[in-house]
Amino acid sequence: MLDTWFSSGLWPFSTLGWPERTEDLQKFYPTDVLLTGHDIIFFWVARMMMFGLYAMDGTAPFHTITLTGLVRDEHGTKMSKSFGNVVDPLDWMEAYGSDALRFTLASGANPGTDVPIGEDWVKASRNFANKIWNATRFALMNGATVDGPLPPPEEMTAEDRWILSRLNRTVAEADGYYDDYQFAKLSDALRHFAWDEVFDWYVELTKTTFLKGGRSAEVSRRVLGEVLDVLLRLLHPVVPFVTQALWTTLTGRESVVVADWPADSGFRDEAAEREIATLQEVITEVRRFRADQGLQPGQRVPARLHLDGTTLAAHEDAIRSLLRLQPAGEEFSATASLPVAGATVALDLSGAIDFAAERKQLTKDLGLAEKELKQAEAKLGNEGFLAKAPDHVVEKIRTRKATAEADVARLRAQLEGLPG
């Protein structure tokens, strides 16, 4: 009986009819990529390489070896029965779904490094799968479609052109990670694009467009269908079951498994990307201000928007919808004014917040920001320090200085906008 590792070394050709030159042997030897753990390079990989070179006239069994890490517990400890930290993957698959476990493993698969895994991480992946499901369900309920060509850019809204530009950048990025077997970076890039850009921003912005109806709504339905079609195909290798169910429902086709791989169309719209980045800045800043005041996310407040001279004027309805801002009535009296991205958002928070307490908190935060700024300026003004400190340390302090300057400007503006 052959030793286990010895016989495993014969696997690439012995299973294909060798020593006869069979049709299978000529078709399937050599293969392309070997995906294996780093702990068996000597025991198995080296033997396959040596035996292949010897038995197959100097032809190696594969041209690329991709090393995976060992799966460890969430603390980085090797799983062992004696440690009591062994996990039955079937239990997690039963509780959270196979896609959640697969995506968690892919998210930790940095080449050659071990993969720590914990139940909370699988739960987070389950939540991501649920988000994909709910966003696609919203799209289908609102008529998203993949039928027909995309409308020309001149018929699209800025958010349509923005998301298509971001989609093509993501396709190019994902291709690079797949080609380089960077599954962790791939998973992170796709999760960021899907959750942070498609679900949290584009889907929310289309709600206003769909409510208005008309040609813009028809265009956005086609764009949303295109985005989800491509996104589901990109995600399929790491989230196979959910994407299969959703893609076939969205497209009406047989299976995503045999669908064409998405291609970068080359479409880029940097102007739309800048415009939506500005919109995001305004909404994020006002949301942060509202949260600082203790306002509930759904609490509506009167507001007057000064958007003239910016690209934001076309987005007033979306800004009001996402920020729960009511139109200013005759009795409107601004109690807070937020200058951001060239625009001003004036809010009437009468009776909603304690302005004395808010001024006290903002003054405290401003003092901390000014202290941080002074410390950074002192270090950058010290020639002895700059001569000795590594470049990355100096760059880090420059970043701290820039952040502190932005915080000081923001907090001073908020203080000036408070009544009294």
Buried (B, 14 or more C-beta within 10 A) or exposed (E): EEEEBEEBBBBBBBEBBBEEEBEEBEEEBEEEEBEBBBEBEEEBBEBBBEBBEEBBEEEBBBEEBBBBBEBBBEEEEEBEEEEEBEBEBEEBBEEBBBBBBBBBBBBBBBBEBBBBBBBEBBBBBBEBBEBBBEBBEBBBEBBBBBEEEBBEBEEBBBBBBBBBBBBBBBBEBBBEBBEEBBBBBBBBBBBEBBBEBBBBBBBBBBBBBBEEEEEBBBBBBBBBBBBBBBBBBBBBBBBBEBBBBBBBEBBEEEEBEEBEEBEBEEEBBEEBBEBBEBBBBBBEBBBEBBEBBEBEEEEEBBBBBBBEEBBBEBBBEBBBBBBBBEEBEEEBEBBBBBBBBBBBBBBBBBEBBEBEEBBEBBEEBBEEBBEBBEBBBEBBEEEEBEEEBEEEEBEEBEEBBEBBBEBBEBBBBBBEBBEE
